[in-house]
C-alpha cells in the first residue's frame, strides 16, 4: 500500500474518502495558508486493511444487523467491548509500523508530544459531523505510543455512541472507515501548556445568528475542557455585516484567557475560515490553540443542523429563495471579492424601507445566499416584513421586483384595516416623509460623492505605504456602505408610479397602464437612459467627422486609436465628454472585476458602430418626447380634479425614476476606487509572488484583503485559494440558475419545476391564441406601452449587441445599464425577468419603446428570426413563425 501516511498537501486531492473529513479540512486550511500544526495523515485504507483480519471481520458482521433500538442491550454492549479490545490487541502489519516510524523521524516528531486524532471518512461534513463521537488522544510520544493511539482511534468507531450515530444517519458500518491525523501539539514557551485553547463557531449554533463568532476559551490544552476540569469562558464577538466589531459579550466569573484584542483577531480568523471552506455562507466549527503569539487551527468542520432564524410568523413556512430582481443587478456568478463586498450591502438595501420606519429583522438573520454561485434572497421573510410593516400585499411586492416565484399566503386579507392597519398607514406616511427629506439633498450629495470617487479612482497609489493603502481601502468601503442605504430610500419612488396608475384607473381604466408608462417618456433625466441618448449623439458626431471613420470602420482596430485624433475632432471631444460623465460604468458593472469604460472603450465603440452604420439616423429623443406629449394631451382632457393630480403625480414619478437610476449610478461610481485600490493590492501581491497575476486578487475576499493589509495574514496559500475558487467559479458558470429554491422549514433545499409552480395563464407560458395554430401569446408585465413588430434578436450578453439590427426586437434574459445603448436600435424589448421598477422597465419607458418583461421560459420559446408582436400596453408578446428566407440568412454584423 503506497504512501500510507500522506502530507497535508497530498491530502487535499485525495479527498475525505482517503484522509477523512478532519484530515481533508486540515489539509485545505494548510493549502490556503492558515496556521496548522506540523503533521500528516494515515490513510483510511490502512483501517480497512486492518479490519480485514478474520476475527475482527467476524465481529463486525455480527454487529451489522444491530438496530438503533438494540444498541443499549447488554449483549450488544458486550460485543462492542470485545471488538474494541480485539482491535487494541491486534498488531499492525510491518508496513504500517515502518511507515509510522519513518514519518515521525522525517517530520521531526519522534520525540515531541503529539495529538493522534480519528478522521473518519464521513465525519466533519455538511451532512454529519460526528462531533465528539470518535477518539482523539493527546500527549502521545514515540512511535509505539502512536501505534497504540491509532488503534484507540480505530476502536472509537465501535462504541455504543458511534454505532448509534451511524444508525441514526443511515450509514452502513462498512462505509465508514477511519483515517488518523498525527500532528504536533501546540505548546507555550519552554514546552509549557499553551496560553489558551478552545472552539469557535462563525455563528451562534444555538440560535442560528450569523453576525457573530461564539468562542469557548480556557487556559491550557483543550483536554482539560473536555474532561470537565476547567469551565471555559463563553464569549460572543458580534460583528457587523462587513466584519466590523460591534460588541464583545463575556460571561462573568470564568477565567479570561484571551484579551479583547486576541478575541477580535480570533474572530477575524474564524470568519476567513468560513469564507475559505464554506464560501462565506456555511458556518464553521473551529478548534484552535494559541501559544501567545499566534492562533493555530487544529480542526474545522461545517456547523450541522443549525436552526433557521427568521420571523416567528413565518418560521413554519418554507423559505422561498428567489433571484427576482437580483438578475438585473447580479446576473452572473460574482467573483469572491465582489460577492463579499456586495452581499451585506444588498441585504441591507432590501430591507431599507422597513428599517426606515423602525422595523428591524432579528440580529444575524440570513437575508441572502448563493446556490450554484448565483445570488438569491429570502423572499418569504421579505414578503411578510413588507406586509407587516407597510401593509403591502405579496403580489404588490413581487410585481415591483419581478422574477418568477410563488407567493406566501397573504398575511392579512385587508392589511390596512383596523388598528394594525392604522399602524401600517402611519408607517407609509413616515416612509414618504423620509423619502422626501432624503431627496432634498440627494442631488448635491451624489455630485459630491462622484467627485470624491473620481479623485480617489485616479490618485497615484504605487508609492503609498501599506498603512495608507489600508486606510484608503477602509474609507472607500465605508463610502459604499453609507450611500447604499440612503440611496435606496430615495429610490423607492415606485410609490409615485403606483399612485399615478391608480389615479388614472379611476379616470380612464382601460388606458391607465399605457398612459402611466407614456407619461414617463422623454424626460432626459434618467441617467441610465441618458447614457444611451448621449452615445447616440457621439455616433452622430462620428458621422460628421471624416477623421474618425478609420477608428470605426474595422471592429478589430485598436480601441485606443480614437485618442490619437486631433484635439478639434468632434468625435474625440464627444467621446471624451461621454467618458467624463459615464466612464465609471461598465458591462455588468456590479462585478468589480469587470473593467470600467474609463479603462476600456471596446464595448462603447461597438455600440457606436452599430448606430454609425445605419443608413438613416433618427434622433431617439424626438420619438420619446412625442410619445409623452400625446399622453399629456389625453391628460388635458380629463376632469380638473383628475388632471391636476395626474400631472403632479407624473412629475413626482419622473423625478423618482431619475433619482433611482442616479443613485444606482453613484453607487457604481463608488465601486471604481475600490477596483483601483484592489488592483494596486493585486499588483503588490503579484510582485511579491503571492499571486500569479494582478487580476487574481478578485478571487480573494474582502476579508482576505483586510487580513493581509492588517498583517494578520502573510498571503501564503493565496495562489491555491485563487486556483480552487477559479475552478469552482468556472463550474458554477455552466449552471443555469433556477428562478427559486424552496427550502423546507427543516432546511433542505430543492429547485421547483418552473412550469408546475405557477398558473399557466398568468406566468407567460405559451398559450395558443385564436389567431392561428402557428402563433402563441406570451404573457408578462406590461412595462412600457405601445405596440411594435419585428424579428427577434436573442442576446444573452450585451457584448453580443453588434448582431442587433435596427428595427429588431431585443430579447434578453435581463438587462443592466450596459444594455441601454442597444434599446435605441430595437423597436421593442422583451425580457425573461424583471419587475415594473427594474432598470430595463424604467429605461424602456424613458425611451418610449414598447416593453414586456418577466416572461418565464422566454429564451426557450423564442429564437432568432421569430416574428414578434410586442404589446407593451397589455403585456403580451405574440410569437409567429420564422420566415423561410430568414433561416438561411446569416446575422448581419457591421
Rosetta blueprint (number, residue, H / E / L):
1 X L
2 X L
3 X L
4 X L
5 X E
6 X E
7 X L
8 X H
9 X H
10 X H
11 X H
12 X H
13 X H
14 X H
15 X L
16 X H
17 X H
18 X H
19 X H
20 X H
21 X H
22 X H
23 X H
24 X H
25 X H
26 X H
27 X H
28 X H
29 X H
30 X H
31 X H
32 X L
33 X L
34 X L
35 X L
36 X E
37 X L
38 X L
39 X E
40 X E
41 X E
42 X E
43 X L
44 X H
45 X H
46 X H
47 X H
48 X H
49 X H
50 X H
51 X L
52 X L
53 X L
54 X H
55 X H
56 X H
57 X H
58 X H
59 X H
60 X H
61 X H
62 X H
63 X H
64 X L
65 X L
66 X L
67 X L
68 X H
69 X H
70 X H
71 X L
72 X L
73 X L
74 X H
75 X H
76 X H
77 X H
78 X H
79 X H
80 X H
81 X H
82 X H
83 X H
84 X H
85 X H
86 X H
87 X H
88 X H
89 X H
90 X L
91 X L
92 X L
93 X L
94 X H
95 X H
96 X H
97 X H
98 X H
99 X H
100 X H
101 X H
102 X H
103 X H
104 X H
105 X H
106 X H
107 X L
108 X L
109 X L
110 X L
111 X L
112 X L
113 X L
114 X E
115 X E
116 X E
117 X E
118 X E
119 X E
120 X E
121 X L
122 X L
123 X L
124 X L
125 X L
126 X L
127 X L
128 X L
129 X L
130 X L
131 X L
132 X L
133 X L
134 X L
135 X L
136 X E
137 X E
138 X E
139 X E
140 X E
141 X L
142 X L
143 X H
144 X H
145 X H
146 X H
147 X H
148 X H
149 X H
150 X H
151 X H
152 X H
153 X H
154 X H
155 X H
156 X H
157 X H
158 X H
159 X L
160 X H
161 X H
162 X H
163 X H
164 X H
165 X H
166 X H
167 X H
168 X H
169 X L
170 X L
171 X L
172 X L
173 X H
174 X H
175 X H
176 X L
177 X L
178 X E
179 X E
180 X E
181 X E
182 X E
183 X E
184 X E
185 X L
186 X L
187 X L
188 X L
189 X H
190 X H
191 X H
192 X L
193 X L
194 X L
195 X L
196 X E
197 X E
198 X E
199 X E
200 X E
201 X E
202 X L
203 X L
204 X E
205 X L
206 X L
207 X L
208 X L
209 X E
210 X L
211 X L
212 X E
213 X E
214 X E
215 X E
216 X E
217 X E
218 X E
219 X L
220 X L
221 X L
222 X L
223 X H
224 X H
225 X H
226 X H
227 X L
228 X L
229 X L
230 X L
231 X L
232 X L
233 X E
234 X E
235 X E
236 X E
237 X E
238 X E
239 X E
240 X L
241 X L
242 X L
243 X L
244 X L
245 X E
246 X E
247 X E
248 X E
249 X E
250 X E
251 X L
252 X L
253 X L
254 X L
255 X L
256 X L
257 X L
258 X L
259 X L
260 X H
261 X H
262 X H
263 X H
264 X H
265 X H
266 X H
267 X H
268 X H
269 X H
270 X H
271 X H
272 X H
273 X H
274 X H
275 X H
276 X H
277 X H
278 X H
279 X L
280 X L
281 X L
282 X L
283 X L
284 X E
285 X E
286 X E
287 X E
288 X E
289 X E
290 X E
291 X L
292 X L
293 X L
294 X L
295 X E
296 X E
297 X E
298 X E
299 X E
300 X E
301 X E
302 X E
303 X L
304 X L
305 X L
306 X L
307 X L
308 X L
309 X L
310 X L
311 X L
312 X H
313 X H
314 X H
315 X L
316 X L
317 X L
318 X L
319 X E
320 X E
321 X E
322 X E
323 X L
324 X L
325 X L
326 X H
327 X H
328 X H
329 X H
330 X L
331 X L
332 X L
333 X L
334 X L
335 X L
336 X H
337 X H
338 X H
339 X H
340 X H
341 X H
342 X H
343 X H
344 X H
345 X H
346 X H
347 X H
348 X H
349 X H
350 X H
351 X L
352 X H
353 X H
354 X H
355 X H
356 X H
357 X L
358 X L
359 X L
360 X L
361 X L
362 X L
363 X L
364 X L
365 X L
366 X L
367 X L
368 X E
369 X E
370 X E
371 X E
372 X L
373 X L
374 X E
375 X E
376 X E
377 X E
378 X E
379 X H
380 X H
381 X H
382 X H
383 X H
384 X H
385 X H
386 X H
387 X H
388 X H
389 X H
390 X H
391 X L
392 X L
393 X L
394 X H
395 X H
396 X H
397 X H
398 X H
399 X H
400 X H
401 X H
402 X L
403 X L
404 X L
405 X L
406 X L
407 X L
408 X L
409 X L
410 X L
411 X L
412 X L
413 X L
414 X L
415 X L
416 X L
417 X L
418 X H
419 X H
420 X H
421 X H
422 X H
423 X H
424 X H
425 X H
426 X H
427 X H
428 X H
429 X H
430 X H
431 X H
432 X H
433 X H
434 X H
435 X H
436 X H
437 X H
438 X H
439 X H
440 X H
441 X H
442 X H
443 X H
444 X H
445 X H
446 X H
447 X H
448 X H
449 X H
450 X H
451 X H
452 X H
453 X H
454 X H
455 X H
456 X H
457 X H
458 X L
459 X L
460 X L
461 X L
462 X L
463 X L
464 X L
465 X L
466 X H
467 X H
468 X H
469 X H
470 X H
471 X H
472 X H
473 X H
474 X H
475 X H
476 X H
477 X H
478 X H
479 X H
480 X H
481 X H
482 X H
483 X H
484 X H
485 X H
486 X H
487 X H
488 X H
489 X H
490 X H
491 X L
492 X L
493 X L
494 X H
495 X H
496 X H
497 X H
498 X H
499 X H
500 X H
501 X H
502 X H
503 X H
504 X H
505 X H
506 X H
507 X H
508 X L
509 X L
510 X L
511 X L
512 X H
513 X H
514 X H
515 X H
516 X H
517 X H
518 X H
519 X L
520 X L
521 X L
522 X L
523 X L
524 X L
525 X L
526 X L
527 X H
528 X H
529 X H
530 X H
531 X H
532 X H
533 X H
534 X H
535 X H
536 X H
537 X H
538 X H
539 X H
540 X H
541 X H
542 X H
543 X H
544 X L
545 X L
546 X H
547 X H
548 X H
549 X H
550 X H
551 X H
552 X H
553 X H
554 X L
555 X L
556 X L
557 X L
558 X L
559 X L
560 X L
561 X H
562 X H
563 X H
564 X H
565 X L
566 X L
567 X L
568 X L
569 X L
570 X H
571 X H
572 X H
573 X H
574 X H
575 X H
576 X H
577 X H
578 X H
579 X H
580 X H
581 X H
582 X H
583 X L
584 X L
585 X L
586 X L
587 X L
588 X L
589 X L
590 X L
591 X L
592 X L
593 X L
594 X L
595 X L
596 X L
597 X L
598 X L
599 X L
600 X L
601 X L
602 X H
603 X H
604 X H
605 X H
606 X H
607 X H
608 X H
609 X H
610 X H
611 X H
612 X H
613 X L
614 X L
615 X L
616 X L
617 X L
618 X L
619 X L
620 X H
621 X H
622 X H
623 X H
624 X H
625 X H
626 X H
627 X H
628 X H
629 X H
630 X H
631 X H
632 X H
633 X H
634 X H
635 X H
636 X H
637 X L
638 X L
639 X L
640 X H
641 X H
642 X H
643 X H
644 X H
645 X H
646 X H
647 X H
648 X H
649 X H
650 X H
651 X H
652 X H
653 X H
654 X H
655 X H
656 X H
657 X H
658 X H
659 X H
660 X H
661 X H
662 X H
663 X H
664 X H
665 X H
666 X H
667 X H
668 X H
669 X H
670 X H
671 X H
672 X H
673 X H
674 X H
675 X H
676 X H
677 X H
678 X H
679 X H
680 X H
681 X H
682 X H
683 X H
684 X H
685 X H
686 X H
687 X H
688 X L
689 X L
690 X L
691 X L
692 X L
693 X L
694 X H
695 X H
696 X H
697 X H
698 X H
699 X H
700 X L
701 X L
702 X H
703 X H
704 X H
705 X H
706 X H
707 X H
708 X H
709 X H
710 X L
711 X L
712 X L
713 X L
714 X L
715 X L
716 X L
717 X L
718 X H
719 X H
720 X H
721 X H
722 X H
723 X H
724 X H
725 X H
726 X H
727 X H
728 X H
729 X H
730 X H
731 X H
732 X H
733 X H
734 X L
735 X L
736 X L
737 X L
738 X L
739 X L
740 X E
741 X E
742 X E
743 X E
744 X L
745 X L
746 X L
747 X L
748 X L
749 X E
750 X E
751 X L
752 X L
753 X L
754 X L
755 X H
756 X H
757 X H
758 X L
759 X L
760 X H
761 X H
762 X H
763 X H
764 X L
765 X L
766 X L
767 X E
768 X E
769 X L
770 X L
771 X L
772 X L
773 X L
774 X L
775 X L
776 X E
777 X E
778 X E
779 X E
780 X L
781 X E
782 X E
783 X E
784 X E
785 X L
786 X L
787 X E
788 X E
789 X E
790 X E
791 X E
792 X E
793 X E
794 X E
795 X E
796 X L
797 X L
798 X H
799 X H
800 X H
801 X H
802 X H
803 X H
804 X L
805 X L
806 X L
807 X L
808 X E
809 X E
810 X E
811 X E
812 X E
813 X L
814 X L
815 X L
816 X L
817 X H
818 X H
819 X H
820 X H
821 X H
822 X H
823 X H
824 X L
825 X L
826 X E
827 X E
828 X E
829 X E
830 X E
831 X E
832 X L
833 X L
834 X L
835 X L
836 X L
837 X L
838 X L
839 X H
840 X H
841 X H
842 X H
843 X H
844 X H
845 X H
846 X H
847 X H
848 X L
849 X L
850 X E
851 X E
852 X E
853 X E
854 X L
855 X L
856 X L
857 X L
858 X H
859 X H
860 X H
861 X H
862 X L
863 X L
864 X L
865 X L
866 X E
867 X E
868 X E
869 X E
870 X E
871 X E
872 X L
873 X L
874 X L
875 X L
876 X E
877 X E
878 X E
879 X E
880 X E
881 X E
882 X E
883 X L
884 X H
885 X H
886 X H
887 X H
888 X H
889 X L
890 X L
891 X L
892 X L
893 X L
894 X L
